Amino acid sequence: MPASESAPSALRLNLRIFSVVMFNFANYLTIGLPLAVLPGYVHEHLGFSAFWAGLVISLQYFTTLLSRPQSGRIADEKGPKKVVVLGLCGAVVSGVFYALAAWNDSSPIVALTLLCIGRLILGAGQSFAGTGATLWGVVGSRHIGRAISWNGVATYGAMAIGAPLGVWINHIGGLKLVSYTVITIVLLFVLLALPREAAKVTPGKKLPFREVLGKVWVYGIVLALASIGFGVIATFITLFYADRHWGGAALTLTIFSCAFVGVRLLFPNSINRFGGPRVAIVCFTVEITGLLLIWSAALPLMAELGAFLAGAGFSLVFPSLGVLAVKVVAPQNQGSALATYTLFLDLSLGLVGPLAGVMMGYTGVGAIYLVAAILVSVGLLMTLRLSRSGITLAQEETLPSRQ
């Protein structure tokens, strides 16, 4: 390993990563705060249909998907710090549009339009801040997996905190107070980010998006398949419980999230020790087992155990394959590789909802978990094929960067 990548102590390494991950935490906290508030506001307060309430939420993911390539390219060219600050500024602007919507709720169409604009801007901000924070926190190429893992913990932790906190704030002061809270939090973190030292930009040829896509698409497809399990649980577990006349769907979602975060906290160095493909194979196997348990659940306890296993299994898929995806390009293109790889997660989650919803009309809600398990199994087979190359993360450290 090069001298410049001598491993710092575990404490110093984690503190370095935490000091940057906090910006992604702030980013997703501002996403979580209005998440449980806006659907009710659009449907009940403004009087629009459930379709429009859902559209307001979905618009964010649309621009996140479209802006992924740009966020990675700018991170490679200008450095991850600038991308993080741009992303956080986008969150501030989205909060301003929420406030404008709240001030114009006497005109529902105007308020809805302002909310939609705010959500579109937030989606781009999410993409920029998330990509930039992951790259900014990297301390040597051996620790890419650790940086990705901790950013995932920040993402899910912030969403878990933000949603109930947003409901409480909305109860006190409505959407206006929620929007002011979003603006205040993000401005604080922008002020914290500005004086920090920027990461150096790696010189060299920057590849166009098409070439980066050609190098990482295999890892992206595997990630998309793994994400289907997460998508059907997050979107349809409440309908699954209602179909069986059970209570406690919210607890099952909490169990999934706790398992996801817990595995990343307990096994932060597993990818370095065992290599990305091996970790991914174990993760896929555990996730498939969890999905099959939910499909066959005769009691809520079985579904809860299935959600726990699915969350634990899905937890390390993203970083275990992500460390491979960013290494198929030279260092000066790793931002683009990471953003392009993440694009497949956005695409998968965007398609799962409507496609599984159509399928449910013919097969019932339970069958979608069986189909999800089958599709995740395809991801497992693809990962097994990748693992036959015999390249582990440790071995890749000795390989020359591939152009």
Backbone torsions as a table, in degrees:
resi	resn	phi	psi	omega
1	MET	NA	137.5	179.9
2	PRO	-59.4	151.2	-178.7
3	ALA	-61.2	-33.4	-178.4
4	SER	-66.4	-13.7	-179.1
5	GLU	-112.4	22.8	175.7
6	SER	-55.9	132.5	-173.2
7	ALA	-67.7	122.4	174.5
8	PRO	-72.2	168.5	176.9
9	SER	-60.0	154.6	-177.9
10	ALA	-57.8	-39.6	-177.9
11	LEU	-66.3	-48.3	-179.7
12	ARG	-63.0	-38.7	179.6
13	LEU	-62.6	-48.5	-179.2
14	ASN	-64.9	-38.5	178.5
15	LEU	-64.2	-38.4	178.3
16	ARG	-63.0	-46.4	-179.2
17	ILE	-67.3	-42.8	-179.9
18	PHE	-60.3	-37.0	-176.3
19	SER	-64.6	-19.4	177.2
20	VAL	-103.5	-35.5	179.1
21	VAL	-58.2	-28.6	-178.6
22	MET	-60.1	-26.7	178.3
23	PHE	-72.0	-36.2	175.1
24	ASN	-70.3	-33.9	175.7
25	PHE	-60.6	-45.6	178.2
26	ALA	-63.3	-39.9	179.1
27	ASN	-57.8	-50.0	-176.9
28	TYR	-79.1	-21.6	173.3
29	LEU	-64.1	-40.4	179.1
30	THR	-73.0	-20.3	172.3
31	ILE	-76.4	-41.3	-178.3
32	GLY	-71.0	-34.1	-176.0
33	LEU	-55.8	-49.3	-179.3
34	PRO	-88.5	-2.8	-170.8
35	LEU	-60.8	-44.0	-178.6
36	ALA	-89.6	-4.1	-176.8
37	VAL	-96.2	-43.7	-171.6
38	LEU	-63.6	-41.5	179.5
39	PRO	-57.8	-45.4	178.3
40	GLY	-66.1	-36.8	179.7
41	TYR	-63.6	-45.2	-178.7
42	VAL	-68.8	-43.1	-173.8
43	HIS	-79.2	-46.9	-172.9
44	GLU	-92.9	-40.1	-176.1
45	HIS	-83.6	-47.1	-179.2
46	LEU	-85.1	-20.6	175.2
47	GLY	86.9	18.4	178.4
48	PHE	-89.0	166.1	-177.3
49	SER	-72.1	170.1	178.0
50	ALA	-63.2	-29.1	177.6
51	PHE	-59.5	-46.9	-179.5
52	TRP	-68.2	-34.5	176.9
53	ALA	-62.8	-42.0	177.8
54	GLY	-69.9	-36.2	-179.7
55	LEU	-63.6	-40.0	179.3
56	VAL	-57.5	-39.5	179.0
57	ILE	-73.0	-42.8	-174.1
58	SER	-68.9	-27.1	-178.7
59	LEU	-56.3	-35.0	179.7
60	GLN	-58.9	-45.4	-176.9
61	TYR	-69.1	-28.3	178.3
62	PHE	-63.5	-49.2	-179.2
63	THR	-75.3	-26.6	173.4
64	THR	-60.4	-46.0	179.8
65	LEU	-61.1	-47.0	-176.0
66	LEU	-69.3	-30.5	-174.0
67	SER	-92.2	-4.5	-179.6
68	ARG	-55.5	-50.8	-178.5
69	PRO	-59.3	-39.5	-179.5
70	GLN	-66.2	-39.0	-178.5
71	SER	-64.1	-41.4	178.9
72	GLY	-68.2	-41.0	-179.6
73	ARG	-63.9	-44.0	-179.9
74	ILE	-66.7	-36.3	177.3
75	ALA	-61.8	-39.9	178.3
76	ASP	-68.6	-37.6	-174.5
77	GLU	-85.5	-40.1	-173.6
78	LYS	-108.9	-13.1	-178.2
79	GLY	101.7	148.7	-176.4
80	PRO	-66.7	-28.2	-179.9
81	LYS	-60.2	-46.1	-179.5
82	LYS	-62.7	-36.1	179.6
83	VAL	-67.5	-41.0	177.7
84	VAL	-61.3	-47.5	-178.8
85	VAL	-62.8	-41.6	177.0
86	LEU	-60.8	-42.9	179.8
87	GLY	-63.4	-42.9	178.8
88	LEU	-66.3	-37.5	176.8
89	CYS	-63.6	-34.9	175.0
90	GLY	-61.9	-38.7	177.4
91	ALA	-65.2	-37.5	177.1
92	VAL	-61.9	-47.0	-178.9
93	VAL	-62.8	-37.9	178.2
94	SER	-63.2	-38.9	176.6
95	GLY	-62.8	-36.8	177.1
96	VAL	-62.7	-41.5	179.2
97	PHE	-68.6	-34.5	173.8
98	TYR	-59.8	-44.8	-179.2
99	ALA	-63.4	-43.0	178.4
100	LEU	-61.9	-37.9	177.6
101	ALA	-64.4	-42.3	179.9
102	ALA	-64.3	-35.3	179.7
103	TRP	-75.4	-15.1	-178.0
104	ASN	-117.9	26.8	-176.6
105	ASP	-71.3	-7.3	173.9
106	SER	-71.3	-17.6	174.6
107	SER	-117.6	91.3	-172.8
108	PRO	-54.2	-39.2	-178.1
109	ILE	-66.2	-41.6	177.7
110	VAL	-63.4	-45.4	-179.3
111	ALA	-62.2	-43.6	179.7
112	LEU	-63.7	-41.0	179.0
113	THR	-62.0	-43.6	179.2
114	LEU	-63.8	-40.1	177.7
115	LEU	-63.1	-42.6	-179.8
116	CYS	-62.7	-41.5	177.7
117	ILE	-62.7	-44.1	178.6
118	GLY	-60.3	-40.9	-180.0
119	ARG	-68.3	-37.7	177.3
120	LEU	-62.6	-43.4	179.6
121	ILE	-66.9	-39.7	179.8
122	LEU	-62.4	-37.1	180.0
123	GLY	-61.0	-42.9	176.7
124	ALA	-66.3	-39.8	178.1
125	GLY	-61.8	-41.0	178.0
126	GLN	-59.0	-45.6	-179.2
127	SER	-62.2	-47.0	-177.1
128	PHE	-66.6	-49.6	-176.4
129	ALA	-65.7	-40.2	-179.3
130	GLY	-66.0	-47.5	179.0
131	THR	-64.3	-46.0	-178.3
132	GLY	-64.1	-42.0	-178.0
133	ALA	-65.5	-37.6	178.5
134	THR	-63.7	-45.5	-178.5
135	LEU	-71.8	-35.7	-179.7
136	TRP	-65.6	-30.4	-177.6
137	GLY	-85.9	-4.1	-178.3
138	VAL	-71.1	130.7	177.6
139	VAL	-118.9	84.0	-176.5
140	GLY	82.0	150.1	-172.7
141	SER	-66.6	-23.7	179.6
142	ARG	-69.1	-16.0	-174.6
143	HIS	-108.9	17.4	176.9
144	ILE	-61.3	-44.4	-179.7
145	GLY	-60.2	-40.3	179.2
146	ARG	-65.2	-42.6	179.8
147	ALA	-63.8	-42.8	178.0
148	ILE	-62.7	-42.3	-178.7
149	SER	-61.8	-46.9	-177.8
150	TRP	-68.2	-31.1	175.0
151	ASN	-67.2	-34.3	174.9
152	GLY	-65.2	-39.8	176.3
153	VAL	-61.2	-43.8	178.8
154	ALA	-62.7	-40.4	-178.7
155	THR	-61.6	-55.1	-175.7
156	TYR	-72.5	-34.1	176.6
157	GLY	-64.0	-42.7	179.9
158	ALA	-66.7	-39.8	178.3
159	MET	-65.4	-40.1	-179.7
160	ALA	-65.3	-36.6	178.9
161	ILE	-78.4	-41.6	-172.2
162	GLY	-64.4	-41.3	-175.6
163	ALA	-62.1	-53.9	178.9
164	PRO	-67.4	-33.6	177.8
165	LEU	-64.5	-40.0	178.2
166	GLY	-63.4	-39.5	177.7
167	VAL	-62.8	-41.9	-179.5
168	TRP	-66.0	-44.1	179.2
169	ILE	-64.8	-40.1	178.2
170	ASN	-62.6	-36.7	178.6
171	HIS	-64.7	-33.2	-178.5
172	ILE	-80.1	-48.5	-171.5
173	GLY	-135.2	11.5	176.8
174	GLY	72.6	-169.4	-176.7
175	LEU	-63.0	-29.4	179.2
176	LYS	-60.8	-47.0	-179.5
177	LEU	-67.6	-36.3	176.3
178	VAL	-60.7	-45.5	-178.9
179	SER	-65.3	-40.8	178.3
180	TYR	-63.9	-36.6	178.4
181	THR	-64.8	-44.4	177.9
182	VAL	-58.0	-48.8	-177.8
183	ILE	-61.2	-45.1	-177.3
184	THR	-64.0	-46.7	-178.3
185	ILE	-61.4	-47.2	-175.3
186	VAL	-70.5	-38.7	177.3
187	LEU	-60.4	-39.1	177.7
188	LEU	-59.6	-44.3	-177.9
189	PHE	-75.5	-27.7	172.2
190	VAL	-62.5	-43.3	178.9
191	LEU	-65.0	-32.1	176.9
192	LEU	-73.8	-31.2	-176.8
193	ALA	-77.9	-35.9	-172.1
194	LEU	-57.8	-44.7	-177.9
195	PRO	-79.8	-6.8	-177.3
196	ARG	-71.0	150.9	179.8
197	GLU	-68.3	133.8	179.7
198	ALA	-81.8	147.2	174.4
199	ALA	-72.3	146.1	-179.2
200	LYS	-70.8	141.6	177.1
201	VAL	-84.2	128.4	-180.0
202	THR	-77.3	122.0	-179.6
203	PRO	-71.1	160.8	177.6
204	GLY	134.8	173.2	-178.1
205	LYS	-67.0	130.9	176.9
206	LYS	-95.4	123.7	-177.9
207	LEU	-78.3	144.8	173.8
208	PRO	-69.8	161.2	-176.3
209	PHE	-56.0	-40.8	-177.6
210	ARG	-59.4	-41.1	-179.9
211	GLU	-71.0	-38.9	177.6
212	VAL	-64.0	-43.3	178.4
213	LEU	-59.4	-39.6	179.7
214	GLY	-64.2	-24.0	-179.0
215	LYS	-90.4	-29.3	-172.3
216	VAL	-110.6	-2.3	-171.3
217	TRP	-61.2	-33.7	-179.2
218	VAL	-61.9	-46.8	178.5
219	TYR	-64.4	-36.1	179.3
220	GLY	-65.7	-41.0	178.5
221	ILE	-62.9	-42.3	178.5
222	VAL	-62.9	-41.7	177.0
223	LEU	-62.3	-42.1	179.8
224	ALA	-60.8	-40.8	179.2
225	LEU	-66.0	-41.9	178.1
226	ALA	-63.9	-33.5	-175.7
227	SER	-72.1	-15.8	-179.9
228	ILE	-61.8	-39.7	178.5
229	GLY	-60.8	-44.4	177.1
230	PHE	-61.9	-42.3	-176.8
231	GLY	-62.7	-44.4	-177.2
232	VAL	-72.5	-28.9	176.7
233	ILE	-73.5	-48.8	-177.4
234	ALA	-63.7	-34.7	-173.3
235	THR	-90.7	-36.7	-167.4
236	PHE	-120.7	3.7	-177.7
237	ILE	-65.2	-32.3	178.4
238	THR	-66.5	-39.0	176.6
239	LEU	-68.9	-35.2	177.2
240	PHE	-61.4	-44.8	179.2
241	TYR	-66.9	-41.1	179.5
242	ALA	-64.6	-36.9	179.5
243	ASP	-63.2	-30.2	179.7
244	ARG	-98.9	4.7	178.6
245	HIS	60.0	41.3	176.4
246	TRP	-105.4	157.8	169.2
247	GLY	-107.6	167.7	174.3
248	GLY	95.3	21.3	178.7
249	ALA	-62.8	-37.4	179.7
250	ALA	-62.1	-38.0	177.8
251	LEU	-63.3	-38.2	179.3
252	THR	-64.2	-39.6	175.6
253	LEU	-63.6	-39.6	177.7
254	THR	-64.0	-41.1	178.6
255	ILE	-61.7	-43.7	177.3
256	PHE	-58.2	-48.3	-177.6
257	SER	-65.1	-41.1	180.0
258	CYS	-64.8	-39.6	178.0
259	ALA	-64.7	-41.3	179.2
260	PHE	-59.9	-52.5	-178.2
261	VAL	-67.4	-40.5	-176.9
262	GLY	-60.8	-42.9	-179.8
263	VAL	-64.6	-40.2	179.0
264	ARG	-67.1	-32.3	178.1
265	LEU	-74.3	-36.9	-175.0
266	LEU	-81.3	-28.4	-174.5
267	PHE	-127.0	56.6	-176.3
268	PRO	-71.0	-20.3	-175.3
269	ASN	-111.8	11.3	-175.0
270	SER	-64.4	-34.3	-177.9
271	ILE	-68.5	-39.7	176.8
272	ASN	-63.6	-37.0	-174.9
273	ARG	-77.0	-42.4	-170.9
274	PHE	-111.5	-12.5	-178.1
275	GLY	90.9	147.6	-176.3
276	GLY	-58.7	-48.2	-178.1
277	PRO	-60.0	-42.8	-179.1
278	ARG	-64.3	-43.3	178.8
279	VAL	-63.6	-41.3	-179.6
280	ALA	-63.7	-38.5	179.6
281	ILE	-62.1	-45.3	177.5
282	VAL	-63.0	-42.5	-178.6
283	CYS	-62.8	-44.7	178.8
284	PHE	-60.5	-43.0	-179.1
285	THR	-61.9	-43.1	179.7
286	VAL	-67.1	-42.5	-179.8
287	GLU	-63.5	-42.2	178.8
288	ILE	-61.2	-43.1	178.0
289	THR	-59.4	-43.1	179.4
290	GLY	-63.1	-43.4	179.8
291	LEU	-65.1	-38.5	177.5
292	LEU	-67.0	-34.7	176.9
293	LEU	-64.1	-43.1	178.1
294	ILE	-63.1	-45.7	-179.7
295	TRP	-57.1	-40.8	-175.1
296	SER	-96.0	6.9	-172.8
297	ALA	-62.9	126.1	173.9
298	ALA	-101.6	-13.7	-179.9
299	LEU	-135.7	153.5	177.2
300	PRO	-56.7	-33.8	-179.0
301	LEU	-60.5	-37.8	177.7
302	MET	-65.4	-41.1	178.1
303	ALA	-65.9	-38.5	178.3
304	GLU	-65.0	-42.6	177.0
305	LEU	-64.1	-39.8	177.7
306	GLY	-62.6	-42.6	178.5
307	ALA	-64.2	-37.5	178.1
308	PHE	-61.9	-47.7	-179.0
309	LEU	-67.5	-39.0	178.9
310	ALA	-64.3	-41.9	177.8
311	GLY	-65.3	-43.1	179.1
312	ALA	-64.6	-40.4	-178.7
313	GLY	-70.0	-43.5	-178.3
314	PHE	-68.2	-22.4	-170.7
315	SER	-53.3	-47.6	-172.6
316	LEU	-102.1	4.9	178.5
317	VAL	-63.5	-47.8	-177.2
318	PHE	-58.1	-54.1	-179.2
319	PRO	-69.6	-32.7	-176.8
320	SER	-65.8	-37.0	176.1
321	LEU	-88.8	-26.4	179.4
322	GLY	-62.9	-37.0	179.3
323	VAL	-64.8	-28.5	176.8
324	LEU	-78.7	-39.6	-177.8
325	ALA	-62.1	-40.7	-177.3
326	VAL	-76.9	-13.6	-178.3
327	LYS	-93.4	-2.2	176.5
328	VAL	-86.2	1.0	175.8
329	VAL	-125.4	163.8	176.1
330	ALA	-68.5	158.3	-176.6
331	PRO	-53.4	-34.6	-177.1
332	GLN	-71.5	-5.3	179.2
333	ASN	-118.6	11.6	-175.8
334	GLN	-68.9	-29.2	176.7
335	GLY	-64.5	-44.4	178.1
336	SER	-64.6	-39.0	179.9
337	ALA	-64.6	-44.4	-179.8
338	LEU	-64.5	-43.2	-179.7
339	ALA	-65.9	-40.7	179.9
340	THR	-67.5	-40.3	176.6
341	TYR	-61.1	-44.4	-179.6
342	THR	-66.2	-28.3	178.8
343	LEU	-54.5	-34.8	-179.4
344	PHE	-68.6	-31.2	174.0
345	LEU	-65.0	-46.9	178.6
346	ASP	-59.6	-44.2	-177.9
347	LEU	-64.3	-42.3	-179.9
348	SER	-62.2	-48.0	-178.7
349	LEU	-67.4	-30.5	178.2
350	GLY	-71.1	-30.6	-177.6
351	LEU	-90.6	-28.1	-175.4
352	VAL	-58.3	-45.9	-176.1
353	GLY	-56.3	-60.6	-177.9
354	PRO	-66.1	-39.4	-178.0
355	LEU	-68.3	-44.2	177.8
356	ALA	-67.1	-33.9	177.9
357	GLY	-63.1	-41.5	176.8
358	VAL	-64.7	-42.1	-179.1
359	MET	-62.6	-38.6	-179.1
360	MET	-59.0	-31.1	-179.9
361	GLY	-64.0	-21.4	-178.8
362	TYR	-106.3	-31.7	-171.6
363	THR	-112.5	-15.5	-172.0
364	GLY	91.5	162.4	-172.4
365	VAL	-71.1	-32.3	-175.9
366	GLY	-63.8	-34.7	-174.6
367	ALA	-65.4	-24.8	-177.5
368	ILE	-65.9	-25.5	178.8
369	TYR	-76.4	-31.9	174.0
370	LEU	-67.7	-45.8	179.1
371	VAL	-62.8	-40.6	177.4
372	ALA	-60.2	-42.0	179.1
373	ALA	-62.8	-38.7	178.9
374	ILE	-65.3	-44.0	-179.3
375	LEU	-67.6	-38.2	176.1
376	VAL	-64.8	-32.7	176.6
377	SER	-63.8	-34.6	174.8
378	VAL	-61.9	-41.4	175.6
379	GLY	-60.8	-38.5	177.4
380	LEU	-62.9	-44.2	179.7
381	LEU	-63.2	-39.4	177.8
382	MET	-65.3	-38.2	179.1
383	THR	-67.3	-39.7	176.7
384	LEU	-59.5	-39.0	178.6
385	ARG	-66.4	-41.1	177.6
386	LEU	-62.3	-37.7	-175.6
387	SER	-68.2	-20.4	-179.4
388	ARG	-67.6	-15.1	175.9
389	SER	-66.1	-20.4	178.1
390	GLY	73.9	10.9	-178.1
391	ILE	-91.2	115.6	175.1
392	THR	-99.3	169.8	179.6
393	LEU	-60.9	-40.4	-179.1
394	ALA	-64.7	-40.3	179.8
395	GLN	-67.3	-34.4	-179.0
396	GLU	-63.7	-24.0	179.4
397	GLU	-61.5	-26.4	-176.7
398	THR	-93.8	-5.6	-179.0
399	LEU	-86.3	147.6	174.9
400	PRO	-68.5	150.6	176.6
401	SER	-62.8	136.8	-179.7
402	ARG	-95.8	134.7	-177.3
403	GLN	-83.0	NA	NA
